[in-house]
Amino acid sequence: MEIIPTQKEQSNDAARNSAQMSAEDIGKFNRANRKKSPEEFLQDFTTFLQTKADSPVGPWGTFETDRRPSGFQGIVQLVHDFGRETPVTFHNEAPEIPVSILPEPYATFARELAESTQTPVEMGIMLILSCIAASVQGKWEVYRDDSDHTEPLCFWGFVVMLSGENKTAVFREVTAPLRDWEKQLAEQTKQQDAERNAKARIQKARAKKLENPEEGKSDDERAKEIAEAELRGQDRAPGRQLWTGDVTPEKMQDLLCDNEERMALIADEAGFIDTLTGIYNNGKANFDVFMQAYSNSPCKVDRQGRSVELNNPHLSIGTTFQPKVLSALKSATGSKSHLVEKGFLGRAAIVVPESKVGFRDVRSKKRMQASTRAAYQQALTALLSLTYNYENNPEVANKSKYRIKPSGAAEEAWEDAWQFLEDNQGRPDRMFEPIGTWTRKAHGLMLRVAGLLHIAKYGIEAKDRDIDVETMDSAIRFCLLLIPHIRKAFALAGIGEGEKCWEDAEYILCHIVSNHLSEFSETDIHKLNRFKNSEKARLARAFSVLRSHFILSDQKTETRSSGKPRIYRRVHPALVPPISKGNSGLAGLSSETPTELDRLPEPPLD
């Protein structure tokens, strides 16, 4: 006998499903339907819940609590007022980046690498993406239909980790295919290099001999022959170097020039940052070539005794550095401050993973399977073997890039994610403004990562396929999961008042919980000791953080008979349960289900 659920049971199922949706899903629906009548909103929202029944929990998690209002209409009202049925976890570490964003065999390699070395999985993921970029950059690009927008496939992956995290073992495993590839190239071309060097010496000697006076030839004729001999002697070998570990900006220009304008910097210590900020150059910063090569921007350098012209430079970076490198930027002046002011960090995908130190099993003998290592080696070597696009004229070395684009559904998903970022930046009170130097470029990073994942998944066949929506979703998920990591990194560096902004939000949240406030006026918060004599913009930034976590509703005003109207903020009911007799202000909490309220810091003292 088939059991048909009642309308109430269907509503309860919809309620449970809504708790599993990501904040972005509900936010998009809310913005698209906020002008509809309550009846239309309820009908469309019911359909929306059914389509999103299997959606994962948002990247920041949720409060698990039994204090949600009963009935579907109550849930709809909460979503309408706050944007989400339950507030998003506020006190949490930056989320782990799942290996599932990578296609096979890279995902299995990243997982087993993290397990065998007992290191954060994010380190392997970021370095793998950097190696994939080093393999295909300059030969492929992503473009959009009906648009001039293109993205080169350079990738900068930074991992912020303390010393003693076993970084060397991870770097050795991830970069093994690059080292083997360079070694094989050197062996295969040893004879060619020897002949080229001998020819260069001969032509140099010939040019020297031609400088002597010779009867029957004018100075112009001898000058022409000398120039021709010198040019023949300068014939350079094709690019044989894929990557380097540490380099000065001047040397990076030469490496790009000598290696088809493609280079990667992969290192387990970011000593190059000190080099960029002028430790060997009297404190004068010089990292323009790095930023131009990230954006694939042509550049020309003319200095005494040297001239370098780059028309199509590509540079990818994969590195780790300690938190103190970022902390040193807080009070940095001169060249170091330029790393912040010129947006160097805003171009990077930065993760601040949770350390494994203190939780490792020193007796563990777990090893990566040989088949996993071989599959990764074979897959990355196949990418390294991909050539330029010679299809237009195979007989002429007219190198061009393979061009790939998102499918219609993939581009629509990307535009939704871009709009989400755009709607939450550009004003001091918007949630992403403290990390605006990163979010302003994040839509481009999504396209780059989608392109890298697409090529890693299909190899040379990628040129005949559009980037599918599943691959684009992985890229979008990766970039949205980076946001809490970027916030932590920028807070360490003191960028955009990010640290103060989040500390203020935490302070206000503690005040709300400890005083059991279901609503409050901004004037009352401004009177607290922490915010006395502060500008309104400071409070606006803190409220933006709380609003982004769906803890506060949109502001409302109450007009009084005299004086200025007071601006009120409503607090999410999940944080303010009703007071019952014999219970404290936090009555209503489930005694069996712990919540984030149990981990709140002590209430502030005023």
Disulfide bonds with the S-S distance in Angstrom:
none
